Amino acid sequence: MYKIIGADGKEYGPVGADQIRQWIAEGRANAQTKIQAEGSTEWRLLSEFPEFADALNAAVPPKYMPPTTAPVKTSRAAIASLVLGILSFVSCGLTALITSPLGLILGLVAINKIKKSDGRLGGQGYALAGAIVSGITLLLIPFFAGLLLPALSAAKQKAQTIACVNNVKQLALAIHMYASDNHGRFPTATNWCDAIFDHAGTDKVFQCPAADSKKRCHYAFNAKLSGIEAERADPDTVIIFESDAGWNASGGPELAPPKARHRQRFVVAFADGSVRQVSETELKQLHWEPEDEPQ
């Protein structure tokens, strides 16, 4: 008969050898279990009793299974927030108006989800960085706009001026083409737009992009050249100039717009086909009269 001390520190028995072997098989006793044989006062290890060697060898110790932990996933919203934040800061333009609010919202949403995920979601640093960068960019948008708007305005004005210069060149060329087809004479001033329309190619040539789009024509013909022979016109004589008088308008510098459209400059074409941008003072001093009849 035997007594044992269980894993809970309590003494069990006396029991027979078969009961000890059963406890070994059940895992309730092992080689380190303290056991006392009947008639003895000494507690010894179970492994020291040869009669239980076979039972101990037959007992398969349970394999250690480490606790499984699901891998932490990085929040996609956190990554997206950081990417949008960087894009908004780098672009510093109209794109930032879209990317910075989205980056800020996604960052805040990601931080909230990560906190509630009990460790299943990661990427809080990404979300925090994305929200901060997006927020800073959002605050700086008015500053960026203040820097960009003058540049955009200047670029727009330059493009409009270039388009106007090209229009005036084409109109001057169309007038000379008309003269070539009509015995060398310029069109009559009262219907010059109608007369050269086919030679101009498109009605867009008659419209300056910086002027009122409701009007069909933004240029005027020098009335002094009405119907005269092209050869009589001095090369420096004004032939086409900017005006708000409308379709088939003709006259002199009095028809010029009250305010110059291109940085205080008026676009003017001359009889030789050249084009210049002149101030209001220069406009009035230009050559408006054709040459006299040769003697």
C-alpha positions as CSV (number, residue, x, y, z in Angstrom):
1,M,0.0,0.0,0.0
2,Y,1.1,3.5,-0.7
3,K,0.4,7.2,0.1
4,I,1.1,10.1,-2.3
5,I,1.1,13.8,-2.1
6,G,-1.0,15.2,-5.0
7,A,-0.3,18.3,-7.1
8,D,-2.6,20.2,-4.7
9,G,-0.3,19.4,-1.8
10,K,-2.8,17.0,-0.1
11,E,-2.1,13.5,1.0
12,Y,-4.0,10.6,-0.6
13,G,-4.1,6.9,0.3
14,P,-3.3,4.4,1.3
15,V,-4.0,2.9,-2.1
16,G,-2.7,-0.1,-3.9
17,A,0.0,-0.3,-6.6
18,D,-2.7,-0.7,-9.4
19,Q,-4.3,2.6,-8.3
20,I,-1.0,4.4,-8.5
21,R,-0.4,3.0,-12.0
22,Q,-3.9,4.3,-13.0
23,W,-3.1,7.7,-11.6
24,I,0.1,7.7,-13.6
25,A,-1.8,6.8,-16.8
26,E,-4.3,9.6,-16.1
27,G,-1.5,12.1,-15.6
28,R,-2.5,12.7,-11.9
29,A,0.9,11.3,-10.8
30,N,4.3,11.5,-12.4
31,A,8.0,10.8,-11.8
32,Q,8.3,13.8,-9.5
33,T,5.3,12.8,-7.3
34,K,6.2,12.1,-3.7
35,I,5.2,8.7,-2.5
36,Q,5.5,6.8,0.8
37,A,5.4,3.0,1.0
38,E,3.4,1.4,3.8
39,G,5.6,0.8,6.9
40,S,7.9,3.6,5.9
41,T,8.1,7.2,7.2
42,E,10.2,8.4,4.3
43,W,8.8,10.3,1.3
44,R,10.5,9.5,-1.9
45,L,10.0,10.3,-5.6
46,L,7.8,8.0,-7.6
47,S,10.6,7.4,-10.1
48,E,12.6,5.8,-7.3
49,F,10.2,2.9,-7.1
50,P,11.1,0.2,-9.7
51,E,7.7,-1.3,-9.6
52,F,6.3,1.8,-11.3
53,A,9.0,2.2,-13.9
54,D,6.9,0.5,-16.6
55,A,3.9,2.7,-15.9
56,L,6.0,5.8,-15.9
57,N,7.7,4.8,-19.2
58,A,4.3,4.1,-20.7
59,A,2.8,7.5,-19.7
60,V,3.1,10.0,-22.6
61,P,3.7,13.4,-21.3
62,P,1.4,16.0,-22.9
63,K,3.0,18.0,-25.6
64,Y,3.5,21.7,-24.9
65,M,1.3,23.7,-27.2
66,P,2.2,27.4,-27.1
67,P,-0.7,29.7,-27.1
68,T,-1.7,30.7,-30.6
69,T,-2.0,34.4,-31.2
70,A,-3.5,35.8,-34.4
71,P,-1.0,38.1,-36.3
72,V,-1.7,41.8,-35.8
73,K,-3.0,43.3,-39.0
74,T,-2.1,46.9,-39.9
75,S,-5.1,49.0,-40.5
76,R,-5.6,49.8,-44.2
77,A,-7.3,53.0,-43.2
78,A,-4.3,54.0,-41.2
79,I,-2.0,53.5,-44.3
80,A,-4.4,55.3,-46.6
81,S,-4.5,58.2,-44.1
82,L,-0.7,58.5,-44.2
83,V,-0.5,58.3,-48.0
84,L,-3.3,61.0,-48.4
85,G,-1.6,63.2,-45.8
86,I,1.7,63.0,-47.7
87,L,0.0,63.7,-51.0
88,S,-1.9,66.6,-49.7
89,F,1.3,68.2,-48.3
90,V,3.4,67.6,-51.4
91,S,0.7,68.8,-53.8
92,C,0.0,72.0,-51.9
93,G,-2.6,72.9,-54.5
94,L,-6.2,72.1,-55.5
95,T,-5.5,68.4,-54.9
96,A,-5.0,69.1,-51.3
97,L,-8.6,70.3,-51.0
98,I,-9.6,66.7,-51.6
99,T,-6.8,64.6,-50.1
100,S,-6.3,66.5,-46.8
101,P,-9.9,66.2,-45.5
102,L,-10.0,62.5,-46.6
103,G,-6.6,61.9,-44.9
104,L,-7.8,63.5,-41.6
105,I,-11.1,61.6,-41.6
106,L,-9.5,58.2,-42.3
107,G,-6.8,58.8,-39.7
108,L,-9.4,59.5,-37.0
109,V,-11.5,56.5,-38.0
110,A,-8.5,54.2,-38.0
111,I,-7.4,55.4,-34.6
112,N,-10.8,54.7,-33.2
113,K,-11.0,51.2,-34.8
114,I,-7.5,50.3,-33.6
115,K,-8.4,51.2,-30.0
116,K,-11.5,49.0,-30.1
117,S,-9.8,46.0,-31.8
118,D,-8.3,44.6,-28.6
119,G,-4.9,44.4,-30.2
120,R,-6.1,42.8,-33.5
121,L,-5.3,45.9,-35.5
122,G,-2.1,47.9,-35.6
123,G,-0.9,51.0,-37.4
124,Q,-1.9,53.6,-34.9
125,G,1.3,55.5,-35.6
126,Y,0.5,55.6,-39.3
127,A,-3.0,56.8,-38.6
128,L,-1.8,59.5,-36.1
129,A,0.8,60.7,-38.6
130,G,-1.7,60.8,-41.4
131,A,-4.2,62.7,-39.4
132,I,-1.6,65.2,-38.2
133,V,-0.1,65.9,-41.7
134,S,-3.6,66.1,-43.3
135,G,-4.8,68.5,-40.5
136,I,-1.7,70.7,-40.9
137,T,-2.1,70.8,-44.7
138,L,-5.8,71.7,-44.3
139,L,-4.9,74.6,-42.2
140,L,-2.2,75.8,-44.6
141,I,-4.5,75.6,-47.7
142,P,-5.4,79.3,-47.5
143,F,-1.7,80.2,-47.3
144,F,-0.9,78.0,-50.3
145,A,-3.9,79.5,-52.2
146,G,-2.5,82.9,-51.5
147,L,0.8,81.9,-53.1
148,L,-0.7,80.1,-56.1
149,L,-3.6,82.4,-57.1
150,P,-1.4,85.3,-58.3
151,A,0.7,82.9,-60.3
152,L,-2.3,81.2,-61.8
153,S,-3.8,84.6,-62.6
154,A,-0.6,85.8,-64.3
155,A,-0.4,82.6,-66.3
156,K,-4.1,83.0,-67.4
157,Q,-3.5,86.6,-68.4
158,K,-0.4,85.6,-70.4
159,A,-2.3,82.9,-72.2
160,Q,-5.1,85.3,-73.0
161,T,-2.6,87.9,-74.4
162,I,-1.0,85.3,-76.6
163,A,-4.3,84.2,-77.9
164,C,-5.3,87.8,-78.6
165,V,-2.0,88.5,-80.5
166,N,-2.6,85.4,-82.6
167,N,-6.2,86.5,-83.4
168,V,-5.0,90.0,-84.5
169,K,-2.3,88.5,-86.7
170,Q,-4.9,86.2,-88.4
171,L,-7.3,89.1,-88.9
172,A,-4.6,91.2,-90.5
173,L,-3.6,88.3,-92.7
174,A,-7.3,87.7,-93.7
175,I,-7.6,91.4,-94.7
176,H,-4.5,91.2,-97.0
177,M,-5.9,87.9,-98.5
178,Y,-9.2,89.7,-99.2
179,A,-7.3,92.5,-100.8
180,S,-5.4,90.0,-103.0
181,D,-8.7,88.6,-104.2
182,N,-10.3,92.0,-104.7
183,H,-8.0,94.1,-107.0
184,G,-5.6,94.9,-104.2
185,R,-8.1,96.9,-102.2
186,F,-9.0,96.6,-98.5
187,P,-12.6,95.7,-97.5
188,T,-15.1,98.5,-96.9
189,A,-15.0,99.5,-93.2
190,T,-18.7,99.2,-92.7
191,N,-18.7,95.4,-93.4
192,W,-15.1,94.3,-93.0
193,C,-16.0,91.4,-90.7
194,D,-18.4,89.9,-93.2
195,A,-16.0,90.6,-96.1
196,I,-13.1,88.7,-94.6
197,F,-15.0,86.0,-92.7
198,D,-14.2,83.2,-95.2
199,H,-10.5,84.2,-95.2
200,A,-10.4,84.2,-91.3
201,G,-11.5,80.5,-91.2
202,T,-13.4,80.6,-87.9
203,D,-15.4,83.1,-85.9
204,K,-13.2,82.4,-82.9
205,V,-10.6,84.6,-84.5
206,F,-12.8,87.6,-83.9
207,Q,-13.1,87.0,-80.1
208,C,-10.5,87.9,-77.5
209,P,-10.5,85.5,-74.6
210,A,-10.1,88.4,-72.1
211,A,-13.2,90.3,-73.4
212,D,-16.9,89.8,-73.0
213,S,-17.8,86.4,-74.5
214,K,-21.3,87.6,-75.3
215,K,-20.0,89.8,-78.1
216,R,-19.3,88.4,-81.5
217,C,-16.3,90.6,-82.3
218,H,-13.7,92.3,-80.0
219,Y,-11.7,94.1,-82.7
220,A,-12.2,97.1,-85.0
221,F,-10.9,98.0,-88.4
222,N,-9.1,101.3,-89.1
223,A,-11.8,103.3,-91.0
224,K,-9.2,105.3,-92.8
225,L,-8.2,102.2,-94.8
226,S,-11.7,101.5,-96.0
227,G,-11.6,100.3,-99.6
228,I,-8.2,101.8,-100.4
229,E,-5.5,100.0,-102.3
230,A,-3.3,98.0,-99.9
231,E,-0.2,99.5,-101.6
232,R,-1.2,103.0,-100.4
233,A,-1.1,102.1,-96.7
234,D,2.1,102.9,-94.9
235,P,3.5,99.7,-93.3
236,D,3.3,101.4,-89.9
237,T,-0.4,102.2,-90.4
238,V,-2.8,100.7,-87.9
239,I,-5.1,98.1,-89.5
240,I,-6.7,96.2,-86.7
241,F,-7.0,97.1,-83.0
242,E,-8.9,96.0,-79.9
243,S,-12.4,97.4,-79.4
244,D,-15.7,96.6,-77.7
245,A,-17.8,98.2,-80.5
246,G,-18.9,94.9,-81.9
247,W,-19.2,93.2,-85.3
248,N,-18.1,95.3,-88.3
249,A,-16.9,98.1,-86.0
250,S,-14.5,100.6,-87.6
251,G,-13.0,103.9,-86.6
252,G,-10.0,105.2,-84.8
253,P,-8.4,105.1,-81.3
254,E,-11.7,106.4,-79.8
255,L,-13.1,102.9,-80.2
256,A,-10.5,101.3,-78.1
257,P,-11.8,99.7,-74.8
258,P,-11.9,102.1,-71.9
259,K,-9.7,99.7,-70.0
260,A,-6.8,97.8,-71.6
261,R,-7.4,94.0,-71.4
262,H,-3.7,92.9,-71.2
263,R,-1.9,94.5,-68.3
264,Q,-2.6,98.1,-69.5
265,R,-1.6,97.2,-73.0
266,F,-3.7,97.2,-76.3
267,V,-2.9,94.6,-79.0
268,V,-2.6,96.3,-82.4
269,A,-1.8,95.0,-85.9
270,F,-0.2,97.1,-88.6
271,A,-0.5,97.2,-92.4
272,D,2.8,95.2,-92.8
273,G,1.3,92.3,-90.7
274,S,3.3,93.0,-87.6
275,V,1.6,93.1,-84.1
276,R,2.6,95.1,-81.1
277,Q,1.2,95.7,-77.6
278,V,1.0,99.4,-76.8
279,S,-0.1,101.6,-73.9
280,E,-3.1,104.0,-74.1
281,T,-0.8,107.0,-74.8
282,E,1.1,105.1,-77.5
283,L,-2.2,104.0,-79.1
284,K,-3.2,107.6,-79.8
285,Q,0.2,108.4,-81.3
286,L,0.2,105.6,-83.8
287,H,0.0,106.2,-87.5
288,W,-3.7,106.0,-88.4
289,E,-3.7,107.9,-91.8
290,P,-2.7,106.1,-95.0
291,E,-0.3,107.7,-97.4
292,D,-1.5,110.3,-99.9
293,E,-1.9,109.3,-103.5
294,P,1.5,109.2,-105.3
295,Q,2.2,112.2,-107.6
